[in-house]
Structure formats: structure tokens, C-alpha cells
Amino acid sequence: MDLKLELIVLPVSDVDRAKAFYEAAGFRLDLDKAAGGSWRAVHLTPPGSQSSIIFGTGITSAAPGSTQGLYLVVSDIEEARAELVGRGVEVSEVFHDAAGLVYHGHAAGEVTHRIEGQERLAGLHPDRASYGSFATFSDPDGNGWVLQEITQRFPGR
């Protein structure tokens, strides 16, 4: 059985502001549809992704900015970071973990879900190991994204 992640719901406070942010970041607009004044859905897809995001009015009751740890996998983190910065997105500097552990979190307010004892170090992973280098950014509401460099996937992926 295939189970494919299709859509992630993001809670936002200002639909037009969020739409402008994600379009500026390079996400493709797939749908912007409203029904009356109480429902609107905006659906966007990150470049190269098969999964998308959706936000709007009447879409979720979750608090704006409460979604964290959304990973965008990139083959070259320095290039991806530079492109996002060039598009006006505030992106953290590239970092890695001293022990090579998984990182979740975002730059704004540094809300994290790190493993106890994890030490975040500046710069690329010293061996440029796949899964080892990160950068973070947040949308205007604080929904947190993690860029992760993956050049060679684990077996079976």
C-alpha cells in the first residue's frame, strides 16, 4: 500500500500576507478559492515537491504559527539558502549538530524540539554528510520550516 503525504494545513492569521510570503519564497500557487466570506483556501506547492500546503479562512482552528518542524529537503543547502534570502526570506545561517542528531525548530524565538544534550554548531556538517546540515526560517505567523541537505538518501528511501 502506498500512503503519500499530499497536503499540510498551516494556521495563519492573515491569508493574503501568507500567500504573498509563500509566493515570494517560490512556492507555486495551485488554488485560491473562496466561498462566501467565511471560507477561503489557498493551496501552494514548494518547488520540486509532490506535497503541498494549504491555509485560509475556515480551514483550521489551530493557533496561527503553531505548526513547527516542516522539513524542506535540498541537495545544496548553501544554494537553497541563498535563493530564499534573495527572495526576501529571513533564513538562519547554516548549522549542524555536534552529534549528528535530528533538529526541529525555527529561527524566530528559537522554539525547538531538540534532543537533550544536542549542540547546534555554526556552519556545514564537517564531512558535508547527508542529513547533517540545516537552516531554518519562519513564515510571518511563525510556522517553522527546516531546510535539510540530503545528497544521498538512506537505503530504501
Sequence and secondary structure as in RCSB ss.txt:
>XXXX:A:sequence
MDLKLELIVLPVSDVDRAKAFYEAAGFRLDLDKAAGGSWRAVHLTPPGSQSSIIFGTGITSAAPGSTQGLYLVVS
DIEEARAELVGRGVEVSEVFHDAAGLVYHGHAAGEVTHRIEGQERLAGLHPDRASYGSFATFSDPDGNGWVLQEI
TQRFPGR
>XXXX:A:secstr
      EEE   S HHHHHHHHHHTT EEEEEEEETTTEEEEEEE TT S EEEEEESS  S TT    EEEEES
 HHHHHHHHHHTT  B   EEETT     B SGGG B   TT  EEESS TT  TT  EEEEE TT  EEEEEE 
SS  TT 
